[in-house]
Amino acid sequence: MTERGIGSDLYIESVQCDGKVKLRNLAAYVYIQQYGLRVINFFAKLFSQVELMEQCSEFFNLRFAKEGKTIGFVFGMIEDNKKELNISEYSVF
């Protein structure tokens, strides 16, 4: 990568001099994707459609229609499954 821009520092940190991805970065990526998919699959069982709006490392922004469920229901489901889903912080709106 010859140009400097948004994300160029992250690219430089994640790639070795020979252009190969560092193993620890690949392992972190796979770990985060695995848990992200677990959360998405969890909500897909509760709602007919789950949309990934944004992802930045371990931050996932998901959108789904209420489908008659209350915010309290969603909070309760997250709280009851927070440890299993490896969720440390969340918000619902």
C-alpha positions as CSV (number, residue, x, y, z in Angstrom):
1,M,0.0,0.0,0.0
2,T,1.7,3.2,-1.1
3,E,-1.0,5.8,-0.3
4,R,-1.7,7.0,3.2
5,G,-5.3,7.3,4.1
6,I,-8.0,6.2,6.5
7,G,-7.1,2.7,7.7
8,S,-3.6,2.7,6.2
9,D,-2.0,2.5,9.7
10,L,-4.2,-0.5,10.6
11,Y,-3.1,-2.1,7.3
12,I,0.5,-1.5,8.1
13,E,0.2,-2.9,11.6
14,S,-1.6,-6.1,10.4
15,V,0.7,-7.0,7.5
16,Q,4.2,-8.2,7.7
17,C,7.0,-6.8,5.5
18,D,6.5,-9.6,2.9
19,G,2.8,-8.6,2.5
20,K,1.5,-11.6,4.5
21,V,-1.1,-11.2,7.2
22,K,0.2,-11.7,10.8
23,L,-1.1,-14.9,12.3
24,R,-2.4,-13.1,15.5
25,N,-4.4,-10.7,13.4
26,L,-6.0,-13.5,11.4
27,A,-6.8,-15.4,14.6
28,A,-8.4,-12.2,16.2
29,Y,-10.4,-11.7,13.0
30,V,-11.7,-15.3,13.0
31,Y,-12.5,-15.1,16.7
32,I,-14.5,-11.9,16.3
33,Q,-16.4,-13.1,13.2
34,Q,-17.3,-16.4,15.0
35,Y,-18.8,-14.5,18.0
36,G,-20.5,-12.0,15.7
37,L,-22.2,-14.8,13.7
38,R,-23.3,-16.4,17.0
39,V,-25.0,-13.1,17.9
40,I,-26.6,-12.7,14.5
41,N,-27.9,-16.3,14.5
42,F,-29.3,-15.8,18.0
43,F,-31.3,-12.8,16.8
44,A,-32.3,-14.6,13.6
45,K,-34.1,-17.1,15.7
46,L,-36.1,-14.4,17.4
47,F,-36.8,-12.1,14.4
48,S,-37.6,-12.9,10.7
49,Q,-34.9,-10.5,9.4
50,V,-31.6,-9.4,11.0
51,E,-29.4,-6.8,9.1
52,L,-25.8,-6.1,9.9
53,M,-25.6,-2.3,9.5
54,E,-21.9,-1.9,10.5
55,Q,-19.0,-3.7,11.9
56,C,-15.8,-2.3,13.3
57,S,-13.7,-5.0,14.9
58,E,-15.8,-6.4,17.8
59,F,-18.5,-3.7,17.5
60,F,-21.5,-4.9,15.6
61,N,-24.5,-2.7,14.8
62,L,-27.5,-4.8,14.0
63,R,-31.0,-3.8,12.9
64,F,-34.2,-5.8,13.1
65,A,-37.9,-5.0,13.2
66,K,-39.7,-5.2,16.6
67,E,-42.3,-7.6,15.2
68,G,-44.5,-7.0,18.3
69,K,-41.7,-7.6,20.8
70,T,-41.0,-4.9,23.3
71,I,-37.6,-3.3,24.0
72,G,-37.8,-5.0,27.4
73,F,-38.1,-8.3,25.7
74,V,-34.9,-7.6,23.7
75,F,-33.0,-6.4,26.8
76,G,-34.1,-9.5,28.7
77,M,-33.0,-11.8,25.9
78,I,-29.6,-10.1,25.7
79,E,-29.1,-10.1,29.5
80,D,-30.1,-13.8,29.8
81,N,-27.7,-14.8,27.1
82,K,-24.9,-12.1,27.5
83,K,-22.2,-14.5,28.8
84,E,-23.0,-17.2,26.2
85,L,-22.9,-14.7,23.4
86,N,-19.8,-13.0,24.7
87,I,-21.5,-9.5,24.8
88,S,-19.8,-7.0,27.1
89,E,-21.6,-3.8,26.1
90,Y,-24.8,-3.2,24.1
91,S,-27.6,-0.7,23.5
92,V,-31.1,-1.1,22.2
93,F,-33.2,1.6,20.5
